[in-house]
């Protein structure tokens, strides 16, 4: 399935979340996606549960910023995350340790 919008990506993130790997991870992530089809979303991880909702959280441990086209290209496996970060196409504010931790909490299909 090719993602067409942010909501589809967030639904997939929920499906691929591995609560047994979350342990005592507590995190609030703000997705700040600009451009047509963009917006603000909150991802909350706590007590082995992942919840998403539209809107800006009152505080965030991590803010992920990107344009909607870049976000979808990343989600569809068509752009290397490291290249996106180092080329300035995505920005993180907050805990980079959390960025690495998040990669362990999901069973996402890999595209080579």
Residue frames relative to the residue before (quaternion, step in Angstrom):
aa qw qx qy qz dx dy dz
X 1.0000 0.0000 0.0000 0.0000 0.00 0.00 0.00
X 0.2562 -0.7517 0.5924 0.1357 3.53 -0.92 0.93
X 0.4023 -0.7297 0.5037 0.2280 3.57 -0.76 1.08
X 0.2094 -0.7936 0.5651 0.0833 3.53 -0.93 0.99
X 0.8066 0.0731 -0.0297 0.5857 3.61 1.21 -0.42
X 0.6955 -0.4899 0.3388 0.4019 3.53 -1.31 0.35
X 0.6253 0.5593 -0.3445 0.4213 3.60 0.96 -0.80
X 0.6371 0.5182 -0.3269 0.4676 3.60 1.01 -0.74
X 0.6312 0.5230 -0.3288 0.4690 3.57 1.02 -0.79
X 0.6814 0.4923 -0.2986 0.4518 3.59 0.85 -0.93
X 0.6139 0.5303 -0.3481 0.4699 3.60 1.06 -0.67
X 0.6562 0.5001 -0.3072 0.4743 3.59 0.99 -0.81
X 0.6108 0.5489 -0.3463 0.4535 3.58 1.03 -0.78
X 0.6443 0.5163 -0.3181 0.4660 3.60 0.96 -0.83
X 0.6768 0.5090 -0.2896 0.4461 3.58 0.93 -0.91
X 0.7586 0.3937 -0.1927 0.4821 3.58 1.05 -0.77
X 0.4132 0.7037 -0.4690 0.3379 3.59 1.29 0.15
X 0.2190 -0.7744 0.5849 0.1012 3.57 -0.97 0.92
X 0.2395 -0.8211 0.4966 0.1477 3.61 0.11 1.24
X 0.6223 0.5555 -0.3513 0.4251 3.60 1.06 -0.66
X 0.6699 0.4751 -0.2956 0.4880 3.60 1.18 -0.44
X 0.5603 0.6468 -0.3779 0.3534 3.59 1.19 -0.45
X 0.1498 -0.8160 0.5449 0.1217 3.59 1.06 -0.67
X 0.7718 -0.3045 0.2466 0.5008 3.55 -0.80 -1.03
X 0.2752 0.7765 -0.5188 0.2283 3.59 1.18 0.48
X 0.0139 -0.7514 0.6589 -0.0310 3.53 -0.90 1.05
X 0.2012 0.7931 -0.5495 0.1692 3.58 -0.61 1.07
X 0.1274 -0.7313 0.6634 0.0945 3.49 -1.22 0.68
X 0.0819 -0.8025 0.5907 -0.0162 3.53 -0.68 1.20
X 0.2058 -0.7576 0.6112 0.1005 3.52 -0.98 0.94
X 0.1631 -0.7484 0.6368 0.0879 3.56 -0.73 1.11
X 0.0559 -0.7895 0.6108 -0.0240 3.54 -0.64 1.16
X 0.0321 0.8287 -0.5495 0.1012 3.54 0.00 1.37
X 0.1955 -0.8110 0.5451 0.0831 3.56 -0.60 1.14
X 0.6690 0.4983 -0.3772 0.4023 3.54 -1.29 0.34
X 0.7236 -0.4116 0.3203 0.4521 3.52 -1.35 0.09
X 0.7949 0.2292 -0.2045 0.5233 3.56 -0.81 1.01
X 0.5493 0.6173 -0.3871 0.4091 3.55 1.30 0.02
X 0.1233 0.7761 -0.6152 0.0633 3.53 -1.30 -0.33
X 0.5270 -0.6023 0.4930 0.3412 3.50 -1.33 -0.34
X 0.0112 -0.7793 0.6261 -0.0236 3.54 -1.03 0.90
X 0.2576 -0.7396 0.6036 0.1494 3.52 -1.23 0.61
X 0.1032 -0.7425 0.6594 0.0578 3.52 -1.04 0.90
X 0.0654 -0.7936 0.6049 0.0058 3.56 -0.75 1.07
X 0.0658 -0.7683 0.6366 0.0134 3.54 -0.88 1.04
X 0.3176 0.7309 -0.5588 0.2295 3.55 -0.79 1.04
X 0.8361 0.1190 -0.1257 0.5205 3.55 -1.09 0.77
X 0.6789 -0.5164 0.2895 0.4343 3.59 1.02 0.78
X 0.6309 0.5042 -0.3236 0.4930 3.58 1.26 0.33
X 0.1743 -0.7529 0.6254 0.1077 3.55 -1.12 0.77
X 0.0163 -0.7830 0.6214 -0.0220 3.55 -0.87 1.02
X 0.1149 -0.7693 0.6233 0.0799 3.55 -1.14 0.67
X 0.0780 0.7744 -0.6266 0.0392 3.52 -1.19 0.58
X 0.5247 -0.6083 0.4713 0.3640 3.56 -1.12 0.51
X 0.6366 0.5527 -0.3986 0.3611 3.55 -1.21 0.54
X 0.5366 -0.6089 0.4975 0.3062 3.49 -1.41 0.28
X 0.3762 -0.7209 0.5243 0.2527 3.61 -0.79 0.91
X 0.6005 -0.5664 0.4094 0.3886 3.61 -1.15 0.47
X 0.7584 -0.0440 0.0058 0.6503 3.58 1.22 -0.55
X 0.1366 -0.7913 0.5915 0.0729 3.56 -1.18 0.49
X 0.4299 -0.6741 0.5390 0.2649 3.53 -1.13 0.71
X 0.7865 0.0705 -0.0098 0.6134 3.53 1.22 -0.61
X 0.1108 -0.7536 0.6442 0.0695 3.55 -1.03 0.85
X 0.1294 -0.7654 0.6293 0.0377 3.52 -0.86 1.09
X 0.0438 -0.8109 0.5833 -0.0155 3.59 -0.70 1.11
X 0.2044 0.7507 -0.6078 0.1585 3.51 -1.02 0.92
X 0.5071 -0.5701 0.5142 0.3917 3.53 -1.31 0.00
X 0.6449 -0.5325 0.3786 0.3964 3.56 -1.20 0.44
X 0.6660 0.4921 -0.3381 0.4472 3.67 0.82 -0.77
X 0.6586 0.4902 -0.3170 0.4748 3.61 0.95 -0.80
X 0.6286 0.5416 -0.3323 0.4485 3.60 0.95 -0.84
X 0.6903 0.4657 -0.2835 0.4757 3.59 0.88 -0.91
X 0.6177 0.5353 -0.3427 0.4630 3.59 1.04 -0.72
X 0.6361 0.5046 -0.3179 0.4895 3.59 1.04 -0.78
X 0.6856 0.5016 -0.2863 0.4430 3.57 0.82 -1.02
X 0.6964 0.4573 -0.2617 0.4873 3.57 1.11 -0.66
X 0.5163 -0.6856 0.3906 0.3327 3.57 1.29 0.15
X 0.5139 0.6706 -0.3937 0.3622 3.57 1.23 0.36
X 0.7386 0.2791 -0.1845 0.5852 3.58 1.31 -0.03
X 0.4349 -0.6899 0.5187 0.2566 3.55 -0.88 0.96
X 0.4878 -0.6936 0.4416 0.2930 3.62 -0.73 1.01
X 0.6491 0.5149 -0.3308 0.4517 3.60 0.98 -0.75
X 0.6405 0.5062 -0.3257 0.4769 3.58 0.99 -0.79
X 0.6375 0.5291 -0.3271 0.4546 3.58 0.97 -0.83
X 0.6750 0.4921 -0.2946 0.4641 3.57 0.93 -0.89
X 0.7402 0.4331 -0.2453 0.4521 3.58 0.72 -1.04
X 0.6686 0.4564 -0.3127 0.4969 3.60 1.20 -0.29
X 0.5402 -0.6609 0.3804 0.3559 3.59 1.29 0.05
X 0.4444 0.6988 -0.4595 0.3211 3.59 1.22 0.24
X 0.7468 0.1523 -0.1339 0.6334 3.57 1.29 -0.35
X 0.1421 -0.7748 0.6118 0.0718 3.54 -1.19 0.64
X 0.1614 -0.7519 0.6315 0.0988 3.52 -1.19 0.70
X 0.0552 -0.7405 0.6670 0.0606 3.53 -1.15 0.69
X 0.6886 0.4379 -0.3348 0.4712 3.54 -0.79 0.98
X 0.8246 -0.2906 0.2124 0.4365 3.50 -1.28 -0.56
X 0.2715 -0.7517 0.5809 0.1540 3.57 -0.55 1.16
X 0.5435 0.5900 -0.3993 0.4438 3.59 1.17 -0.43
X 0.6399 0.5217 -0.3179 0.4661 3.57 1.05 -0.77
X 0.5849 0.5665 -0.3702 0.4470 3.61 1.05 -0.71
X 0.6890 0.4630 -0.2786 0.4830 3.59 0.86 -0.94
X 0.6275 0.5392 -0.3341 0.4517 3.60 1.00 -0.80
X 0.6411 0.5474 -0.3307 0.4244 3.58 0.93 -0.85
X 0.6183 0.5655 -0.3524 0.4169 3.58 1.01 -0.71
X 0.6603 0.5081 -0.3000 0.4645 3.59 1.20 -0.45
X 0.6749 0.5551 -0.2710 0.4037 3.58 1.22 -0.47
X 0.7305 0.3849 -0.2165 0.5209 3.57 1.27 0.00
X 0.2651 -0.7135 0.6277 0.1630 3.52 -1.19 0.71
X 0.0924 0.8261 -0.5435 0.1165 3.54 0.33 1.29
X 0.5134 -0.6350 0.4694 0.3360 3.56 -0.97 0.80
X 0.3067 -0.7437 0.5690 0.1706 3.56 -1.03 0.83
X 0.1615 -0.7471 0.6357 0.1083 3.52 -1.12 0.75
X 0.1838 -0.7952 0.5702 0.0930 3.56 -0.78 0.96
